[in-house]
Amino acid sequence: MTSLSADWVLPVDGPPISEGRVTWEGGRIVEVGPGRAARHLEEAVILPGLVNAHSHLEYAVYAGFGDGLEFGRWLALHMERKSRIGIGEMEAIARLGAAECLASGITCVGDASYSGAAATACAELGLRAIVYLEVFGPGTDQLETRFAAQRDRIAADLSNRVRLGISPHSPYTAPIELWQACAELGLPIATHIAETEAEVEWSRSGRGPLPEVRPTSVRELAEAGVLTERVAAAHCVYLDGEEIALFVRAGAAVVHCPRSNALLGSGIAPLTELRSAGIRVGIGTDSPASTPSYDLFEELRAAVYFARARERRPDALSAEDALRLATIDGARALGLETEIGTLTPGKRADITALSLAGSPYHPVEDPAAAVVFAGSPGRVVETVVDGMTRYRQGEDEWHEVRSTASAARARLLRP
């Protein structure tokens, strides 16, 4: 049995606990409450492990590629560069992504994976994940070729901690018949929906960046019965009122990616409207291909800034609600809320410990506000997944992981 205590414990499903303790055994939490453990973290807070509900670990070294390009050209550049490397290099990059997530207090990712390398990386480094293997149109042949081959290759990496999903990439890269074939597999589904104004125009005109694929729409997905509670759709910047209602009726989830949407010039998603409608909304960093880092604290701050600016109200998104986006709400978006997302006896022991020493929020008045507004990867003291410490500040440098990923980036940069 292992116990850890701190000045504050934030269970998320209950009020903050001053001078609190969390105890776990066999990978599950057994007790949460007041008390001091033999190992106590001064000037720190213990919270549920953070859930990054939309990531691309295989793009951990893609930072800066095509910065400032319009979306179509940006996407084409990334596709061309990705073609320069093989599976070994993709796995090296994904290991770095997994390591950086753990060092940022992230214990679970919903990862859209082009090659399946994310499954191997998460299994090796101990990060919880749903790895959604990406498929693209035209037709459904990729399910029998690309998807099946990747699934078989990563089969040994799958477990209760690393699960398989599928990702029909988007309504403009996957035709409706491919969506239907994906839905028939019964797996969790991730996708990208309504990310840009161009995508909305593609769905209206029937012409997109892949000439052989006729773009579809949210309405067509709903009518075909493939927009369901198993779908977690990233971005959703341009959902209209009718489409939001379709999401509600289907029980589909949304993953908010505010920094990616801003840096790509896509816009600001209607977060308040989505949450008010009752949609399950998590938050994700996307990847360094479109955001600077896997820093989920910075993502939370962006979510607060943009929600308050969009609604012109300081109460549009509170720090407490923002923290829920990265914990229990993210778990709900991925369908994992019975296992993770709160510090609740019986749930998996996925735990993040964060130092607040020297921050403007210490001494602490509101621990949720202190976490959201003062949190950073540099303040993460320890990251625990399934009861096992996967990162501890000052001990995990991952020098080889970083060097091999850097070599892969150099290969990407070669013409």
N, C-alpha and C positions, 0 to 999 in steps of 0.2 A: 504494500500500500504506500502511495506517495502523496505528500501534502505540500502545498505551497501557499504562502500567505503574502499579503501586501497591505499597504495603507488603505487601498480600496479594492473591492471586487464588484464588477459590473455583470450580474447574471443575465441581463437584458430582459428576461421574462419576469423580473421582479425588481424591487428598488435597489439602489446601490447599497453595498454593505461596507461600512467603515471598519477598518481593521478586520478584514475578512480572510477566509481560508477556503481553498478548494482541495478536495481529496479524491484520488482516483485509484482504481485497481483493475488489472486485466483489461486496460484500454477504455474503461468506462468510469464516468464520474459517480462517486458514491456519496459525497457530502459537500454541501456548499453552505457556508454560514459564518458567523463571527468566530474569531479565534486566531491564534498565532501558531504557525508551524515552526518546526526546527529550522526550516529555511524560509526566511522572511525577506521580502524585497522592500526596502525603505524607499519612500517617495515614488511609489509605483502603483500601477493599477493592473489587475488581472481581468481579462475579458474573454469572451468566446473567440476562438480562432476566426480570423477574417475570411470571408467567402468572396473570392474574385469570380463572379458569375459569367464573365466573358473575357477570355484571354486567347492569345496565340503564342504559346511558348516557343514555337519554332521560328518566331521572328524576333527573338530577344536581341539580336545584333543588327537589326535593320534600321536603327535610328538614323534619321536624317535623309533617308533615300527619297528623293523626289519632293522634298519639302517645298510647299508653295505651288505645286502643280494642281490643276483641276483634277477632280476625282478619277475620271476615265484614264487620263494619262498617268496619274499616280499608280493606279491599279495595274496598268500595263507594264510599267517599269518594274514593279515588284514581281510580277509573273515572269518577266524576262530574266531578272537576276536570280530568282529562285531556280530557274532551269540550269544554272551553272554549277549546282552542288548536288551531291548524292546523299543517300540515306545516312551514312556515317556522320557527315557534317551536319545534317538536320538534327540528328540525335545529340550531337555536341552542343548545338545552339539551344535545343530544348532543355538540356541539363542546366545550362546557365539560367534560362528562364525559370525553371523550377527552383533553383538555388536562390535566385533573387526574390521570388515570391516568399519562400520560407524566411529569408532575412528581413522581409517586410511585414512579417506577422500573419501572412496568408497561410491558411492550413488546407484550403480546398479551392480548386479551380474548376470552372466549366470551360474546357478548352476545345476550340475549333481547330482540328489538326489536319493539315494537308497530307502528311505522310504517315501519321500514327506514331511519330517519334516522341510525342508528348507522353504517351503511355509508358514507354520505356524509361523516360526521364523521371516521371513521377514515381514509378515503381522503385527505381534505384535510390532516389533521394528521400522518399517517404512522404510525398505530398499527396493528399487526397484529391481525386479528380473524377470527373466524367469527361472522357475523351471522345469528342464527336468527330468521327472520320468524315471529311468533306467529300462531297460528290457534286459533279457539275453535269450539265447537259451536253449534247442532245440525247434523247432517248433514255433508256434505262440500262444500257450495257455496262455502265460503271459499277453497278451493284454486283455483277457477276465477274468482273475483272478487277478493277482497282480496289473497290471496297472489300471484296472477299479476300483478296491477296493481303491487304493490310490487316484485316481482322485476324487472319490465320497467323501472320507474322508476329503480332503482338499478343497472341492468345496467352502465352506464358506470363505476361505482365499483368493480366487482368486478375482482379481479386475483389473482395468486398470494399477495398479502399480505392482501387482504380477500376472504374466501370466503363463499359462501352456505350457510346451513343452514335448517332449519325447526323450529318449536317448537309442537307440540300442547301447549297451555299446561299442562295438568295432567290427571290422571284424573277430576277433578270438573268440568272445563270443556270437555273434548273427548271426545266419545263414541268408542267403539271403532272405528266405521267411519271416523271422521276420522283416528285413529291409523293405521289400515291404509292409508288413502290417502296419508298423509304418508310412511309407510315405503316405499311403492312408488316414491317419487321418487328414492330412493337417496342422499339428502342426509344430512349429519350432523344429528342430532336432539338438541335440548335440551328439558328439561321440568322441572316442579316435582313432586316426589313425597314423600308422607308427611311433609309439613311441619308439620301440626298434628294434634292429637287429633280436632278436628272433621272433618278430611278422612278420617281412619280411620273415623269414625262414618258419614260420608256414603257411603263405599264399602260399608259393611255394610248400611245401610238402603236404599240405592238412591236417596236424595233428597239433593240438594245445593243450592247457592246459585242455580243456573240450573235452573229447573223443567223446561225442555225437554231437559235433558241428564241421562241416567242415569249417575251416577258409576260408574266401573269400578275395578278393583283391580289390584295388581301381578300377582297370579296370572292374571287375565284377559288382561293385556297379554302375559305370557309364553306363555300358551296360544295366543294369537292370532299369535304369532311376531313381535311388533313390539318386544319388549324384546330388543335386540341390542347388539352391540359398537359400533354407531353412536350409541347413546343415552348422553347425559350428564345424569344426574338430579340436580338441586339439592336440598339439604336432607336428605331421607331420615332424619329424626329418629326416625320410628316404624316403621322396618322391623323385622319380627320375624325369627326364625331361618329360617323357611321362605322368606321373601322375600329374605333375604340370600343364601340358597342359589340362588334363582332368578336373582339378579343375577350370581352367580359363574358359573352355567351359561350364561347368555346373553352374558357378557363385557361387560355394561353398566358404565358408570362412574358414580361419585358425585362431586358437588361439595359440599364441606363449607362451610357459611356460618355460623360460630358466633356472630358478633355479631348478625346478623339474627335468628337463631333465639332468641337471648337477649332482645333488645330487644322482639320481638313476643310474648314469653312462650310461645314454641312448645316450648322444651325444649332438651336437649343431645343431639346425635346420637351414636350409639355408634361413634365414630371408631376406637377401638382394635379393636373387633370387625370393622368393615368392612375395615380394613387387614389384620388377621390372616387374614381369609377369602381374601385375594388379590384383592380388588376394586381397580380403578384409582380412586384418590381424589385429586382436586385440591382447591383451595380458592378461594373467591370472596368478594368483598365484598358481593354483591347490589347494592343501590343506596342512595343517601341517603334514599330513601323509607322504608327500614327500618333503615339504619345511618348513622352520622354522616358517613361519608366513604368515599373509595376508597383508604384507607390500608391496604395489604395487610400492612404490618409489624404494625399493630395487630391485624389479623385473625389473623396467625400467633401473636401472643402470646395472643389469646383462645383459639385452638385448643389451645395448650399448657396454659393455665390450666384449661380445661374438661375436657380429656382427663385431666389428672392428678387433678383433683377428682373426676371421675366414677369413675375406677378406683381412687382413693385410693393412687396409686403415683407417686413422683416420676420414674420411668422410663417412664411410660405413653406419652409423646411427647417425644423429645429435640429439642434445637434443630436438630440436623442433619436429622432426619426432618421437622421442621416446614418447614425451608427447601426440602426436596425437594417438599413439597406445593405450593409456589409456583413451582417450576421444572420439573424433569423429570416429576414426578407430575402436575402440572397439564397439561403438554404431552401426556402419555399419555392423560389424561382426555379431551382434545380430539382425539386421534388425530394429533398433530403432533410426536411424539417423535423422528422421524427428522430433523426440521428445526430444532427449538429445544429449550430446556430444560437444556442443558449447554453449557459452553465446550469444544467439541470441534471440531478441524479438520474442515472439510467442512460443518458446520452453518451456518445463517444467523447473521450477526453481530448478534444481539440481546443487548445488553450493558447492565448497570447498574453505575454507579460510585457508591459510598457513602462519605461521610466518617464517621470514627469519632472525630475530634478532640474532646477535651473530654468524651467519654462515660465512664460508669463502667467501661466495658469496654476502655479504652485506658490503657496499652499492652495489646495484644491477646494473650490466651492461647489462646482458642478462637474463631477468626473466625466460625464458624457461629453460636455463641451471641451474639457481638457484633452480628452482623447482625440476628438475630431479636429480641433483647431491647433493643438500643439503636437499631435502625433506625427511621427516620421519613421522611416526604416532605421535611422540612426538611434532612435530611442527604443527600439525593440530589444528587450533583454533576453527573451526566450520564446521559442515557438514549439509547441507540443502537438503532435498528431497521433491519435490513437494511444495516448498515454506515453509516447516515446518522444524525448527531446530530439527534434530534428534540426534545431538551430539554437545556439547560445552565443550571445555577444562576446567577441574576443576569442572564440574557439574555432569558429567555422569560417575559413578564408576561401576554400575551394579554389586554390591556385591553379590546379591542373584543369579544372572545369573552365575557368576563365581563359586560360591560355589556348585551349583547343577551340573554344568558341571564337576567340579573337582571330585565330588562323582561318576559321570558316568565313568570318566577315571579310578578311582580305581576299578570299577566293570570290566572294560575291562582288567585290569591287573591280575585279579584273575584267576588262572588256573581252 
